[in-house]
Structures are given as C-alpha cells and as structure tokens.
Amino acid sequence: MTEYVTVTSDAPEGRTGAIKLHGPAAFAGMHKAGRLAAETLDMLVPHMVPGVTTAELDRLIYDFVTANGGVPATLGYRGYTHSTCISINHVVCHGIPSDKTLKSGDIVNVDVTPIVDGWHGDTSRIDL
C-alpha cells in the first residue's frame, strides 16, 4: 500500500513558495511513470468493448501496472479500493469501477495514475 503525505496550507511545506528544481534523474523518473500511464491506456483499447464491466477493466489495469513495476496511486487512497477511475456518459470524472457493463455508444473516460519509483504518472483517455 502506498503511504500518502498531506501538506496543508498552514504546514511549513505548504507556504514556502519555493519551486523545487529537478535534474536529469528526476525527469527520467517522471518520464518512466508517464510512459507507463500511456502504455496502460494503450493496453486497454482492445478490451473497451460492449459487455465488459468497469470492474474487469480495473482489474486489467491493476495487473498491467503492477506487472510493469508500478503501483496504482488511487489504490488505498483514503480507503479507495480500485486501481483507476472509470466514468461513463454523464459522470464527468472519478467514476468508481463496478459491475456496470459498457454498452455500444457509451462515452467512457479511464483515468490511470501509476506510481513508479516514487513518481506519479497521471493521464486519462476518452473512448467512444
């Protein structure tokens, strides 16, 4: 499980106004996490078919992210038990995976957030 740190506006870390500068190693880490996020969405494309449940898609995402050295950032965050957020049609964002099945014509947004070596990759894609 990932341990999260909360920085509030009254904490010293939250009010310094300092901008942290990163070097090549940090950018390589960011790139690796971002690449895994993009590859996760690419992997999901052939599975986005009518009849599949959002819970099944969530499991595929968990398996892919962990097999590739990542941890889903959403998993365990404030009690959240899923590896992704999947929003269908009128749900704007942060839909919760369930036994709901996709239907032809659904507008589906999948948000993935792998953590790799401490760096977060966060992206989403809409499929029609």
CNS distance restraints for C-alpha pairs under 8 A (distance, minus, plus):
assign (resid   1 and name CA) (resid  75 and name CA) 7.46 0.50 0.50
assign (resid   1 and name CA) (resid  76 and name CA) 6.44 0.50 0.50
assign (resid   2 and name CA) (resid  71 and name CA) 7.84 0.50 0.50
assign (resid   2 and name CA) (resid  73 and name CA) 7.20 0.50 0.50
assign (resid   2 and name CA) (resid  75 and name CA) 7.85 0.50 0.50
assign (resid   2 and name CA) (resid  76 and name CA) 7.09 0.50 0.50
assign (resid   2 and name CA) (resid  77 and name CA) 7.79 0.50 0.50
assign (resid   4 and name CA) (resid  77 and name CA) 7.48 0.50 0.50
assign (resid   7 and name CA) (resid  11 and name CA) 6.26 0.50 0.50
assign (resid   7 and name CA) (resid  13 and name CA) 6.62 0.50 0.50
assign (resid   7 and name CA) (resid  14 and name CA) 5.90 0.50 0.50
assign (resid   8 and name CA) (resid  14 and name CA) 5.88 0.50 0.50
assign (resid   9 and name CA) (resid  14 and name CA) 4.84 0.50 0.50
assign (resid   9 and name CA) (resid  15 and name CA) 6.13 0.50 0.50
assign (resid  10 and name CA) (resid  14 and name CA) 6.47 0.50 0.50
assign (resid  10 and name CA) (resid  15 and name CA) 6.81 0.50 0.50
assign (resid  11 and name CA) (resid  15 and name CA) 6.72 0.50 0.50
assign (resid  12 and name CA) (resid  16 and name CA) 6.41 0.50 0.50
assign (resid  22 and name CA) (resid  26 and name CA) 5.75 0.50 0.50
assign (resid  22 and name CA) (resid  27 and name CA) 6.89 0.50 0.50
assign (resid  23 and name CA) (resid  27 and name CA) 6.40 0.50 0.50
assign (resid  24 and name CA) (resid  28 and name CA) 6.12 0.50 0.50
assign (resid  25 and name CA) (resid  29 and name CA) 6.34 0.50 0.50
assign (resid  26 and name CA) (resid  30 and name CA) 6.26 0.50 0.50
assign (resid  27 and name CA) (resid  31 and name CA) 6.04 0.50 0.50
assign (resid  28 and name CA) (resid  32 and name CA) 6.17 0.50 0.50
assign (resid  29 and name CA) (resid  33 and name CA) 6.33 0.50 0.50
assign (resid  29 and name CA) (resid 116 and name CA) 7.41 0.50 0.50
assign (resid  29 and name CA) (resid 117 and name CA) 6.95 0.50 0.50
assign (resid  29 and name CA) (resid 119 and name CA) 6.12 0.50 0.50
assign (resid  30 and name CA) (resid  34 and name CA) 6.10 0.50 0.50
assign (resid  30 and name CA) (resid 119 and name CA) 5.65 0.50 0.50
assign (resid  30 and name CA) (resid 120 and name CA) 6.96 0.50 0.50
assign (resid  30 and name CA) (resid 121 and name CA) 7.04 0.50 0.50
assign (resid  31 and name CA) (resid  35 and name CA) 5.93 0.50 0.50
assign (resid  32 and name CA) (resid  36 and name CA) 6.30 0.50 0.50
assign (resid  32 and name CA) (resid 116 and name CA) 7.10 0.50 0.50
assign (resid  33 and name CA) (resid  37 and name CA) 6.35 0.50 0.50
assign (resid  33 and name CA) (resid  70 and name CA) 7.90 0.50 0.50
assign (resid  33 and name CA) (resid 114 and name CA) 6.46 0.50 0.50
assign (resid  33 and name CA) (resid 115 and name CA) 6.23 0.50 0.50
assign (resid  33 and name CA) (resid 116 and name CA) 5.21 0.50 0.50
assign (resid  33 and name CA) (resid 119 and name CA) 6.01 0.50 0.50
assign (resid  33 and name CA) (resid 120 and name CA) 5.77 0.50 0.50
assign (resid  33 and name CA) (resid 121 and name CA) 4.53 0.50 0.50
assign (resid  34 and name CA) (resid  38 and name CA) 6.31 0.50 0.50
assign (resid  34 and name CA) (resid 120 and name CA) 7.29 0.50 0.50
assign (resid  34 and name CA) (resid 121 and name CA) 4.24 0.50 0.50
assign (resid  34 and name CA) (resid 122 and name CA) 6.80 0.50 0.50
assign (resid  34 and name CA) (resid 123 and name CA) 7.87 0.50 0.50
assign (resid  35 and name CA) (resid  39 and name CA) 6.04 0.50 0.50
assign (resid  35 and name CA) (resid 121 and name CA) 7.54 0.50 0.50
assign (resid  36 and name CA) (resid  40 and name CA) 5.95 0.50 0.50
assign (resid  36 and name CA) (resid  65 and name CA) 7.25 0.50 0.50
assign (resid  36 and name CA) (resid  68 and name CA) 7.61 0.50 0.50
assign (resid  36 and name CA) (resid  70 and name CA) 7.87 0.50 0.50
assign (resid  36 and name CA) (resid 114 and name CA) 7.01 0.50 0.50
assign (resid  36 and name CA) (resid 121 and name CA) 7.21 0.50 0.50
assign (resid  37 and name CA) (resid  41 and name CA) 6.56 0.50 0.50
assign (resid  37 and name CA) (resid 112 and name CA) 6.14 0.50 0.50
assign (resid  37 and name CA) (resid 113 and name CA) 6.45 0.50 0.50
assign (resid  37 and name CA) (resid 114 and name CA) 6.05 0.50 0.50
assign (resid  37 and name CA) (resid 121 and name CA) 5.54 0.50 0.50
assign (resid  37 and name CA) (resid 122 and name CA) 6.38 0.50 0.50
assign (resid  37 and name CA) (resid 123 and name CA) 6.41 0.50 0.50
assign (resid  38 and name CA) (resid  42 and name CA) 6.29 0.50 0.50
assign (resid  38 and name CA) (resid 123 and name CA) 7.22 0.50 0.50
assign (resid  39 and name CA) (resid  43 and name CA) 6.04 0.50 0.50
assign (resid  40 and name CA) (resid  44 and name CA) 6.39 0.50 0.50
assign (resid  40 and name CA) (resid  61 and name CA) 6.60 0.50 0.50
assign (resid  40 and name CA) (resid  64 and name CA) 6.72 0.50 0.50
assign (resid  40 and name CA) (resid  65 and name CA) 6.87 0.50 0.50
assign (resid  40 and name CA) (resid 112 and name CA) 7.57 0.50 0.50
assign (resid  41 and name CA) (resid  45 and name CA) 6.74 0.50 0.50
assign (resid  41 and name CA) (resid 110 and name CA) 7.74 0.50 0.50
assign (resid  41 and name CA) (resid 112 and name CA) 7.56 0.50 0.50
assign (resid  41 and name CA) (resid 124 and name CA) 7.55 0.50 0.50
assign (resid  41 and name CA) (resid 125 and name CA) 7.06 0.50 0.50
assign (resid  44 and name CA) (resid  48 and name CA) 6.52 0.50 0.50
assign (resid  44 and name CA) (resid  57 and name CA) 7.46 0.50 0.50
assign (resid  44 and name CA) (resid  60 and name CA) 7.64 0.50 0.50
assign (resid  44 and name CA) (resid  61 and name CA) 7.53 0.50 0.50
assign (resid  47 and name CA) (resid  52 and name CA) 7.47 0.50 0.50
assign (resid  47 and name CA) (resid  57 and name CA) 7.41 0.50 0.50
assign (resid  48 and name CA) (resid  52 and name CA) 7.05 0.50 0.50
assign (resid  48 and name CA) (resid  57 and name CA) 7.92 0.50 0.50
assign (resid  48 and name CA) (resid 102 and name CA) 7.84 0.50 0.50
assign (resid  48 and name CA) (resid 127 and name CA) 7.88 0.50 0.50
assign (resid  49 and name CA) (resid 102 and name CA) 6.78 0.50 0.50
assign (resid  49 and name CA) (resid 103 and name CA) 7.67 0.50 0.50
assign (resid  49 and name CA) (resid 104 and name CA) 7.65 0.50 0.50
assign (resid  50 and name CA) (resid 101 and name CA) 7.04 0.50 0.50
assign (resid  50 and name CA) (resid 102 and name CA) 4.82 0.50 0.50
assign (resid  50 and name CA) (resid 103 and name CA) 4.58 0.50 0.50
assign (resid  50 and name CA) (resid 104 and name CA) 5.45 0.50 0.50
assign (resid  51 and name CA) (resid 101 and name CA) 5.14 0.50 0.50
assign (resid  51 and name CA) (resid 102 and name CA) 5.34 0.50 0.50
assign (resid  51 and name CA) (resid 103 and name CA) 6.34 0.50 0.50
assign (resid  52 and name CA) (resid  56 and name CA) 6.62 0.50 0.50
assign (resid  52 and name CA) (resid  57 and name CA) 7.43 0.50 0.50
assign (resid  52 and name CA) (resid 101 and name CA) 5.24 0.50 0.50
assign (resid  52 and name CA) (resid 102 and name CA) 5.70 0.50 0.50
assign (resid  53 and name CA) (resid  57 and name CA) 6.56 0.50 0.50
assign (resid  53 and name CA) (resid  97 and name CA) 7.94 0.50 0.50
assign (resid  53 and name CA) (resid  98 and name CA) 6.78 0.50 0.50
assign (resid  53 and name CA) (resid  99 and name CA) 5.26 0.50 0.50
assign (resid  53 and name CA) (resid 100 and name CA) 5.27 0.50 0.50
assign (resid  53 and name CA) (resid 101 and name CA) 4.10 0.50 0.50
assign (resid  53 and name CA) (resid 102 and name CA) 6.16 0.50 0.50
assign (resid  54 and name CA) (resid  58 and name CA) 6.11 0.50 0.50
assign (resid  54 and name CA) (resid  86 and name CA) 6.69 0.50 0.50
assign (resid  54 and name CA) (resid  97 and name CA) 4.80 0.50 0.50
assign (resid  54 and name CA) (resid  98 and name CA) 5.45 0.50 0.50
assign (resid  54 and name CA) (resid  99 and name CA) 6.32 0.50 0.50
assign (resid  54 and name CA) (resid 100 and name CA) 6.12 0.50 0.50
assign (resid  54 and name CA) (resid 101 and name CA) 6.44 0.50 0.50
assign (resid  54 and name CA) (resid 102 and name CA) 7.36 0.50 0.50
assign (resid  55 and name CA) (resid  59 and name CA) 6.28 0.50 0.50
assign (resid  55 and name CA) (resid  97 and name CA) 4.84 0.50 0.50
assign (resid  55 and name CA) (resid  98 and name CA) 4.74 0.50 0.50
assign (resid  55 and name CA) (resid  99 and name CA) 5.78 0.50 0.50
assign (resid  55 and name CA) (resid 100 and name CA) 7.73 0.50 0.50
assign (resid  56 and name CA) (resid  60 and name CA) 6.32 0.50 0.50
assign (resid  57 and name CA) (resid  61 and name CA) 6.22 0.50 0.50
assign (resid  58 and name CA) (resid  62 and name CA) 6.24 0.50 0.50
assign (resid  58 and name CA) (resid  82 and name CA) 6.78 0.50 0.50
assign (resid  58 and name CA) (resid  83 and name CA) 5.90 0.50 0.50
assign (resid  58 and name CA) (resid  84 and name CA) 6.00 0.50 0.50
assign (resid  58 and name CA) (resid  97 and name CA) 6.47 0.50 0.50
assign (resid  59 and name CA) (resid  63 and name CA) 6.15 0.50 0.50
assign (resid  59 and name CA) (resid  83 and name CA) 7.51 0.50 0.50
assign (resid  60 and name CA) (resid  64 and name CA) 6.11 0.50 0.50
assign (resid  61 and name CA) (resid  65 and name CA) 5.98 0.50 0.50
assign (resid  61 and name CA) (resid  83 and name CA) 6.79 0.50 0.50
assign (resid  61 and name CA) (resid  84 and name CA) 7.40 0.50 0.50
assign (resid  61 and name CA) (resid 112 and name CA) 7.97 0.50 0.50
assign (resid  62 and name CA) (resid  66 and name CA) 6.06 0.50 0.50
assign (resid  62 and name CA) (resid  71 and name CA) 7.87 0.50 0.50
assign (resid  62 and name CA) (resid  72 and name CA) 6.79 0.50 0.50
assign (resid  62 and name CA) (resid  83 and name CA) 5.66 0.50 0.50
assign (resid  63 and name CA) (resid  67 and name CA) 5.93 0.50 0.50
assign (resid  64 and name CA) (resid  68 and name CA) 6.23 0.50 0.50
assign (resid  65 and name CA) (resid  69 and name CA) 6.57 0.50 0.50
assign (resid  65 and name CA) (resid  70 and name CA) 5.07 0.50 0.50
assign (resid  65 and name CA) (resid  71 and name CA) 6.26 0.50 0.50
assign (resid  65 and name CA) (resid  72 and name CA) 6.83 0.50 0.50
assign (resid  65 and name CA) (resid 114 and name CA) 6.59 0.50 0.50
assign (resid  66 and name CA) (resid  70 and name CA) 4.88 0.50 0.50
assign (resid  66 and name CA) (resid  71 and name CA) 5.67 0.50 0.50
assign (resid  66 and name CA) (resid  72 and name CA) 7.76 0.50 0.50
assign (resid  69 and name CA) (resid 116 and name CA) 6.51 0.50 0.50
assign (resid  70 and name CA) (resid 114 and name CA) 5.60 0.50 0.50
assign (resid  70 and name CA) (resid 115 and name CA) 5.32 0.50 0.50
assign (resid  70 and name CA) (resid 116 and name CA) 4.73 0.50 0.50
assign (resid  70 and name CA) (resid 117 and name CA) 7.66 0.50 0.50
assign (resid  71 and name CA) (resid  75 and name CA) 7.94 0.50 0.50
assign (resid  71 and name CA) (resid 114 and name CA) 5.37 0.50 0.50
assign (resid  71 and name CA) (resid 115 and name CA) 5.14 0.50 0.50
assign (resid  71 and name CA) (resid 116 and name CA) 6.76 0.50 0.50
assign (resid  72 and name CA) (resid  83 and name CA) 5.15 0.50 0.50
assign (resid  72 and name CA) (resid  84 and name CA) 7.24 0.50 0.50
assign (resid  72 and name CA) (resid 112 and name CA) 7.43 0.50 0.50
assign (resid  72 and name CA) (resid 113 and name CA) 5.67 0.50 0.50
assign (resid  72 and name CA) (resid 114 and name CA) 4.49 0.50 0.50
assign (resid  72 and name CA) (resid 115 and name CA) 6.14 0.50 0.50
assign (resid  73 and name CA) (resid  77 and name CA) 7.16 0.50 0.50
assign (resid  73 and name CA) (resid  83 and name CA) 7.23 0.50 0.50
assign (resid  73 and name CA) (resid 113 and name CA) 5.36 0.50 0.50
assign (resid  73 and name CA) (resid 114 and name CA) 5.58 0.50 0.50
assign (resid  73 and name CA) (resid 115 and name CA) 5.84 0.50 0.50
assign (resid  73 and name CA) (resid 120 and name CA) 7.48 0.50 0.50
assign (resid  74 and name CA) (resid  80 and name CA) 6.57 0.50 0.50
assign (resid  74 and name CA) (resid  81 and name CA) 7.73 0.50 0.50
assign (resid  74 and name CA) (resid  82 and name CA) 6.55 0.50 0.50
assign (resid  74 and name CA) (resid  83 and name CA) 5.60 0.50 0.50
assign (resid  74 and name CA) (resid  84 and name CA) 6.32 0.50 0.50
assign (resid  74 and name CA) (resid 113 and name CA) 6.83 0.50 0.50
assign (resid  75 and name CA) (resid  79 and name CA) 7.89 0.50 0.50
assign (resid  75 and name CA) (resid  80 and name CA) 5.82 0.50 0.50
assign (resid  75 and name CA) (resid  81 and name CA) 5.38 0.50 0.50
assign (resid  75 and name CA) (resid  82 and name CA) 5.16 0.50 0.50
assign (resid  75 and name CA) (resid  83 and name CA) 5.02 0.50 0.50
assign (resid  75 and name CA) (resid  84 and name CA) 7.70 0.50 0.50
assign (resid  76 and name CA) (resid  80 and name CA) 4.98 0.50 0.50
assign (resid  76 and name CA) (resid  81 and name CA) 5.63 0.50 0.50
assign (resid  76 and name CA) (resid  82 and name CA) 7.58 0.50 0.50
assign (resid  77 and name CA) (resid  81 and name CA) 7.89 0.50 0.50
assign (resid  82 and name CA) (resid  96 and name CA) 7.62 0.50 0.50
assign (resid  82 and name CA) (resid  97 and name CA) 7.01 0.50 0.50
assign (resid  83 and name CA) (resid 112 and name CA) 7.49 0.50 0.50
assign (resid  84 and name CA) (resid  96 and name CA) 7.84 0.50 0.50
assign (resid  84 and name CA) (resid  97 and name CA) 7.48 0.50 0.50
assign (resid  84 and name CA) (resid 110 and name CA) 7.17 0.50 0.50
assign (resid  84 and name CA) (resid 111 and name CA) 5.82 0.50 0.50
assign (resid  84 and name CA) (resid 112 and name CA) 5.28 0.50 0.50
assign (resid  84 and name CA) (resid 113 and name CA) 7.09 0.50 0.50
assign (resid  85 and name CA) (resid  93 and name CA) 7.47 0.50 0.50
assign (resid  85 and name CA) (resid  94 and name CA) 4.85 0.50 0.50
assign (resid  85 and name CA) (resid  95 and name CA) 5.14 0.50 0.50
assign (resid  85 and name CA) (resid  96 and name CA) 5.50 0.50 0.50
assign (resid  85 and name CA) (resid  97 and name CA) 6.47 0.50 0.50
assign (resid  85 and name CA) (resid 110 and name CA) 6.03 0.50 0.50
assign (resid  85 and name CA) (resid 111 and name CA) 5.24 0.50 0.50
assign (resid  85 and name CA) (resid 112 and name CA) 7.06 0.50 0.50
assign (resid  86 and name CA) (resid  93 and name CA) 7.50 0.50 0.50
assign (resid  86 and name CA) (resid  94 and name CA) 6.39 0.50 0.50
assign (resid  86 and name CA) (resid  95 and name CA) 4.78 0.50 0.50
assign (resid  86 and name CA) (resid  96 and name CA) 5.99 0.50 0.50
assign (resid  86 and name CA) (resid  97 and name CA) 5.87 0.50 0.50
assign (resid  86 and name CA) (resid 108 and name CA) 6.93 0.50 0.50
assign (resid  86 and name CA) (resid 109 and name CA) 5.67 0.50 0.50
assign (resid  86 and name CA) (resid 110 and name CA) 4.61 0.50 0.50
assign (resid  86 and name CA) (resid 111 and name CA) 6.35 0.50 0.50
assign (resid  87 and name CA) (resid  91 and name CA) 5.30 0.50 0.50
assign (resid  87 and name CA) (resid  92 and name CA) 6.48 0.50 0.50
assign (resid  87 and name CA) (resid  93 and name CA) 5.58 0.50 0.50
assign (resid  87 and name CA) (resid  94 and name CA) 6.17 0.50 0.50
assign (resid  87 and name CA) (resid  95 and name CA) 4.23 0.50 0.50
assign (resid  87 and name CA) (resid  96 and name CA) 7.23 0.50 0.50
assign (resid  87 and name CA) (resid 108 and name CA) 5.67 0.50 0.50
assign (resid  87 and name CA) (resid 109 and name CA) 5.07 0.50 0.50
assign (resid  87 and name CA) (resid 110 and name CA) 6.55 0.50 0.50
assign (resid  88 and name CA) (resid  92 and name CA) 7.84 0.50 0.50
assign (resid  88 and name CA) (resid  95 and name CA) 7.23 0.50 0.50
assign (resid  88 and name CA) (resid 106 and name CA) 6.57 0.50 0.50
assign (resid  88 and name CA) (resid 107 and name CA) 5.68 0.50 0.50
assign (resid  88 and name CA) (resid 108 and name CA) 4.62 0.50 0.50
assign (resid  88 and name CA) (resid 109 and name CA) 6.51 0.50 0.50
assign (resid  89 and name CA) (resid 106 and name CA) 6.00 0.50 0.50
assign (resid  89 and name CA) (resid 107 and name CA) 4.86 0.50 0.50
assign (resid  89 and name CA) (resid 108 and name CA) 6.32 0.50 0.50
assign (resid  91 and name CA) (resid  95 and name CA) 6.38 0.50 0.50
assign (resid  93 and name CA) (resid 109 and name CA) 7.51 0.50 0.50
assign (resid  94 and name CA) (resid 111 and name CA) 7.72 0.50 0.50
assign (resid 102 and name CA) (resid 106 and name CA) 6.59 0.50 0.50
assign (resid 105 and name CA) (resid 128 and name CA) 6.21 0.50 0.50
assign (resid 106 and name CA) (resid 128 and name CA) 5.98 0.50 0.50
assign (resid 107 and name CA) (resid 126 and name CA) 6.87 0.50 0.50
assign (resid 107 and name CA) (resid 127 and name CA) 5.99 0.50 0.50
assign (resid 107 and name CA) (resid 128 and name CA) 4.70 0.50 0.50
assign (resid 108 and name CA) (resid 126 and name CA) 5.43 0.50 0.50
assign (resid 108 and name CA) (resid 127 and name CA) 5.22 0.50 0.50
assign (resid 108 and name CA) (resid 128 and name CA) 6.32 0.50 0.50
assign (resid 109 and name CA) (resid 124 and name CA) 6.61 0.50 0.50
assign (resid 109 and name CA) (resid 125 and name CA) 5.52 0.50 0.50
assign (resid 109 and name CA) (resid 126 and name CA) 4.22 0.50 0.50
assign (resid 109 and name CA) (resid 127 and name CA) 6.38 0.50 0.50
assign (resid 110 and name CA) (resid 124 and name CA) 5.31 0.50 0.50
assign (resid 110 and name CA) (resid 125 and name CA) 5.55 0.50 0.50
assign (resid 110 and name CA) (resid 126 and name CA) 6.50 0.50 0.50
assign (resid 111 and name CA) (resid 122 and name CA) 7.34 0.50 0.50
assign (resid 111 and name CA) (resid 123 and name CA) 5.81 0.50 0.50
assign (resid 111 and name CA) (resid 124 and name CA) 4.10 0.50 0.50
assign (resid 111 and name CA) (resid 125 and name CA) 6.77 0.50 0.50
assign (resid 112 and name CA) (resid 121 and name CA) 7.77 0.50 0.50
assign (resid 112 and name CA) (resid 122 and name CA) 5.82 0.50 0.50
assign (resid 112 and name CA) (resid 123 and name CA) 5.74 0.50 0.50
assign (resid 112 and name CA) (resid 124 and name CA) 6.07 0.50 0.50
assign (resid 113 and name CA) (resid 120 and name CA) 6.47 0.50 0.50
assign (resid 113 and name CA) (resid 121 and name CA) 5.30 0.50 0.50
assign (resid 113 and name CA) (resid 122 and name CA) 4.31 0.50 0.50
assign (resid 113 and name CA) (resid 123 and name CA) 6.65 0.50 0.50
assign (resid 114 and name CA) (resid 120 and name CA) 5.85 0.50 0.50
assign (resid 114 and name CA) (resid 121 and name CA) 5.31 0.50 0.50
assign (resid 114 and name CA) (resid 122 and name CA) 6.81 0.50 0.50
assign (resid 115 and name CA) (resid 119 and name CA) 5.32 0.50 0.50
assign (resid 115 and name CA) (resid 120 and name CA) 4.44 0.50 0.50
assign (resid 115 and name CA) (resid 121 and name CA) 6.22 0.50 0.50
assign (resid 116 and name CA) (resid 120 and name CA) 6.52 0.50 0.50
assign (resid 116 and name CA) (resid 121 and name CA) 7.78 0.50 0.50
